[in-house]
Amino acid sequence: MGVQPVMDAIIDYLPSPAERELAVATMKRKSDESGEVPSHREDQPLKQFKIKHDPNGSLCALAFKVLNDAHLGPLVFVRVYSGELTMKTELFNATTGHMETPTKIFQMHANIPQDIPCISAGNIGVIAGLKNTRTGDTLLSSKDKLNAYELEKINIPQPVFFCSIEPESSAMQYALDKALEDLQREDPSFGVTVDP
Protein backbone atom coordinates (compact mmCIF):
# COMPACT_ATOMS: atom_id res chain seq x y z
CA MET A 1 0.00 0.00 0.00
CA GLY A 2 2.89 2.35 0.64
CA VAL A 3 4.66 1.94 -2.72
CA GLN A 4 2.84 4.75 -4.56
CA PRO A 5 3.39 7.38 -1.81
CA VAL A 6 7.09 6.43 -1.66
CA MET A 7 7.41 6.78 -5.46
CA ASP A 8 5.62 10.16 -5.33
CA ALA A 9 7.95 11.30 -2.54
CA ILE A 10 11.02 10.31 -4.60
CA ILE A 11 9.78 12.48 -7.48
CA ASP A 12 8.80 15.38 -5.19
CA TYR A 13 11.78 15.52 -2.84
CA LEU A 14 14.86 13.85 -4.28
CA PRO A 15 17.13 15.53 -6.85
CA SER A 16 16.75 14.73 -10.53
CA PRO A 17 19.75 13.33 -12.46
CA ALA A 18 20.33 16.85 -13.87
CA GLU A 19 20.84 18.22 -10.32
CA ARG A 20 23.47 15.67 -9.33
CA GLU A 21 27.18 16.39 -9.45
CA LEU A 22 28.43 15.94 -13.00
CA ALA A 23 30.12 12.67 -13.94
CA VAL A 24 33.91 12.81 -14.33
CA ALA A 25 35.52 11.42 -17.48
CA THR A 26 39.19 10.76 -18.24
CA MET A 27 40.68 11.02 -21.73
CA LYS A 28 42.20 7.79 -23.01
CA ARG A 29 45.81 7.66 -24.13
CA LYS A 30 46.10 8.03 -27.88
CA SER A 31 48.37 5.54 -29.59
CA ASP A 32 49.72 5.21 -33.07
CA GLU A 33 49.50 2.05 -35.21
CA SER A 34 52.47 0.46 -33.42
CA GLY A 35 50.73 0.83 -30.06
CA GLU A 36 53.20 3.50 -28.86
CA VAL A 37 51.97 6.59 -27.02
CA PRO A 38 54.12 9.35 -28.49
CA SER A 39 52.67 12.45 -26.84
CA HIS A 40 52.12 11.24 -23.28
CA ARG A 41 54.54 10.41 -20.50
CA GLU A 42 53.57 7.98 -17.71
CA ASP A 43 54.27 10.63 -15.04
CA GLN A 44 51.81 13.08 -16.62
CA PRO A 45 48.21 12.80 -15.43
CA LEU A 46 45.57 12.19 -18.09
CA LYS A 47 43.14 15.04 -18.76
CA GLN A 48 39.90 14.87 -16.78
CA PHE A 49 36.67 16.77 -17.43
CA LYS A 50 33.00 16.68 -16.46
CA ILE A 51 30.22 15.31 -18.68
CA LYS A 52 27.45 17.87 -19.05
CA HIS A 53 23.86 16.64 -18.90
CA ASP A 54 23.08 17.60 -22.51
CA PRO A 55 20.23 15.81 -24.34
CA ASN A 56 21.53 17.21 -27.66
CA GLY A 57 25.20 16.50 -26.98
CA SER A 58 27.41 13.62 -28.02
CA LEU A 59 26.38 10.22 -26.65
CA CYS A 60 27.98 9.06 -23.40
CA ALA A 61 26.60 6.08 -21.44
CA LEU A 62 27.78 3.76 -18.68
CA ALA A 63 27.03 0.03 -18.72
CA PHE A 64 26.33 -0.66 -15.05
CA LYS A 65 24.91 -4.19 -15.25
CA VAL A 66 24.92 -7.14 -17.64
CA LEU A 67 22.28 -9.86 -17.43
CA ASN A 68 22.20 -13.00 -19.58
CA ASP A 69 18.69 -13.77 -20.84
CA ALA A 70 17.89 -17.23 -22.22
CA HIS A 71 15.95 -15.80 -25.19
CA LEU A 72 17.46 -12.35 -25.82
CA GLY A 73 21.09 -13.08 -24.96
CA PRO A 74 23.15 -10.55 -22.99
CA LEU A 75 21.13 -7.53 -21.82
CA VAL A 76 23.24 -4.48 -20.98
CA PHE A 77 21.70 -1.99 -18.53
CA VAL A 78 22.97 1.53 -19.28
CA ARG A 79 22.60 4.99 -17.83
CA VAL A 80 22.83 7.69 -20.53
CA TYR A 81 24.69 10.77 -19.28
CA SER A 82 24.63 12.80 -22.47
CA GLY A 83 23.02 12.59 -25.91
CA GLU A 84 20.49 10.03 -27.04
CA LEU A 85 20.90 6.33 -27.73
CA THR A 86 18.77 4.96 -30.59
CA MET A 87 18.70 1.77 -32.66
CA LYS A 88 20.67 3.58 -35.38
CA THR A 89 23.46 4.62 -33.01
CA GLU A 90 26.73 2.84 -33.74
CA LEU A 91 28.48 2.51 -30.40
CA PHE A 92 32.17 2.61 -29.54
CA ASN A 93 33.12 0.83 -26.33
CA ALA A 94 35.86 3.12 -25.01
CA THR A 95 36.93 0.59 -22.38
CA THR A 96 37.56 -2.36 -24.71
CA GLY A 97 38.00 -0.52 -28.04
CA HIS A 98 35.26 -2.56 -29.81
CA MET A 99 32.50 -1.24 -32.05
CA GLU A 100 29.01 -2.40 -31.04
CA THR A 101 25.57 -2.25 -32.69
CA PRO A 102 22.37 -2.49 -30.64
CA THR A 103 19.69 -4.86 -31.97
CA LYS A 104 16.95 -3.80 -29.54
CA ILE A 105 16.40 -1.13 -26.90
CA PHE A 106 14.18 -1.81 -23.91
CA GLN A 107 12.73 -0.26 -20.81
CA MET A 108 12.36 -2.82 -18.04
CA HIS A 109 9.19 -3.19 -15.99
CA ALA A 110 10.19 -5.71 -13.29
CA ASN A 111 11.53 -8.55 -15.49
CA ILE A 112 9.43 -7.68 -18.55
CA PRO A 113 11.30 -5.82 -21.35
CA GLN A 114 9.26 -3.28 -23.33
CA ASP A 115 10.53 -1.94 -26.67
CA ILE A 116 11.31 1.78 -26.76
CA PRO A 117 12.69 3.90 -29.62
CA CYS A 118 15.51 5.59 -27.66
CA ILE A 119 17.14 6.26 -24.29
CA SER A 120 17.58 9.98 -23.63
CA ALA A 121 20.06 11.75 -21.33
CA GLY A 122 19.42 11.08 -17.64
CA ASN A 123 17.49 7.86 -18.26
CA ILE A 124 18.23 4.18 -17.76
CA GLY A 125 17.51 1.54 -20.39
CA VAL A 126 18.53 -1.89 -21.60
CA ILE A 127 20.36 -2.74 -24.83
CA ALA A 128 20.35 -6.16 -26.49
CA GLY A 129 22.90 -7.28 -29.07
CA LEU A 130 26.12 -5.98 -27.50
CA LYS A 131 28.71 -8.76 -27.65
CA ASN A 132 31.80 -7.20 -26.05
CA THR A 133 30.37 -4.92 -23.36
CA ARG A 134 30.87 -5.70 -19.68
CA THR A 135 29.82 -4.10 -16.41
CA GLY A 136 31.58 -0.74 -15.98
CA ASP A 137 32.29 -0.07 -19.68
CA THR A 138 31.86 3.40 -21.19
CA LEU A 139 29.84 3.57 -24.42
CA LEU A 140 30.29 6.50 -26.80
CA SER A 141 29.07 7.42 -30.26
CA SER A 142 31.31 5.98 -32.99
CA LYS A 143 32.20 9.53 -34.10
CA ASP A 144 34.04 10.01 -30.77
CA LYS A 145 36.32 7.03 -31.41
CA LEU A 146 39.42 9.18 -31.99
CA ASN A 147 38.81 11.33 -28.90
CA ALA A 148 37.70 8.52 -26.61
CA TYR A 149 37.28 8.95 -22.88
CA GLU A 150 36.11 6.77 -20.00
CA LEU A 151 33.77 7.48 -17.12
CA GLU A 152 34.87 6.74 -13.57
CA LYS A 153 35.17 3.03 -12.93
CA ILE A 154 32.67 1.18 -10.78
CA ASN A 155 34.35 0.14 -7.54
CA ILE A 156 34.48 -3.67 -7.66
CA PRO A 157 35.18 -5.48 -4.37
CA GLN A 158 37.83 -8.19 -4.20
CA PRO A 159 36.55 -11.79 -4.11
CA VAL A 160 36.26 -13.32 -0.62
CA PHE A 161 35.40 -16.91 -1.60
CA PHE A 162 37.49 -19.28 -3.72
CA CYS A 163 36.76 -22.81 -4.95
CA SER A 164 37.91 -25.35 -7.52
CA ILE A 165 35.53 -26.81 -10.08
CA GLU A 166 35.87 -29.21 -12.99
CA PRO A 167 33.45 -30.71 -15.51
CA GLU A 168 32.10 -34.21 -14.94
CA SER A 169 33.43 -35.21 -18.38
CA SER A 170 35.39 -33.66 -21.25
CA ALA A 171 32.10 -33.38 -23.17
CA MET A 172 30.87 -30.90 -20.54
CA GLN A 173 33.96 -28.66 -20.80
CA TYR A 174 32.47 -26.30 -23.42
CA ALA A 175 29.25 -25.82 -21.44
CA LEU A 176 31.25 -25.09 -18.27
CA ASP A 177 33.52 -22.61 -20.07
CA LYS A 178 30.47 -20.81 -21.54
CA ALA A 179 28.73 -20.62 -18.16
CA LEU A 180 31.86 -19.23 -16.49
CA GLU A 181 32.30 -16.69 -19.30
CA ASP A 182 28.68 -15.52 -18.86
CA LEU A 183 29.14 -15.21 -15.09
CA GLN A 184 32.33 -13.17 -15.55
CA ARG A 185 30.51 -10.82 -17.89
CA GLU A 186 27.69 -10.31 -15.40
CA ASP A 187 29.86 -9.93 -12.30
CA PRO A 188 33.29 -8.23 -12.58
CA SER A 189 34.27 -9.47 -9.10
CA PHE A 190 33.98 -13.06 -10.36
CA GLY A 191 37.35 -14.26 -11.61
CA VAL A 192 38.39 -17.50 -13.29
CA THR A 193 41.87 -18.98 -13.53
CA VAL A 194 42.90 -22.32 -15.00
CA ASP A 195 45.33 -24.51 -13.12
CA PRO A 196 46.59 -27.31 -15.42
Buried (B, 14 or more C-beta within 10 A) or exposed (E): EEEEEEEEEEEEEEEEBEEEEEBEBBBBEEEEEEEEEEEBEEEEEEEEEEBEBEEEBEBBBBBBBBBBEEEBBBBBBBBBBBBBBBBEBEBBBBBEEBEBBBEBBBBBEEEEBEEBEBBBBBBBBBBBBBEBBBBBBBBBBEEBEEEBBBBEEEEEEEEEEEEEEEEEEEEEEEEEEEEBEBEBBBBBEEEEEEEE
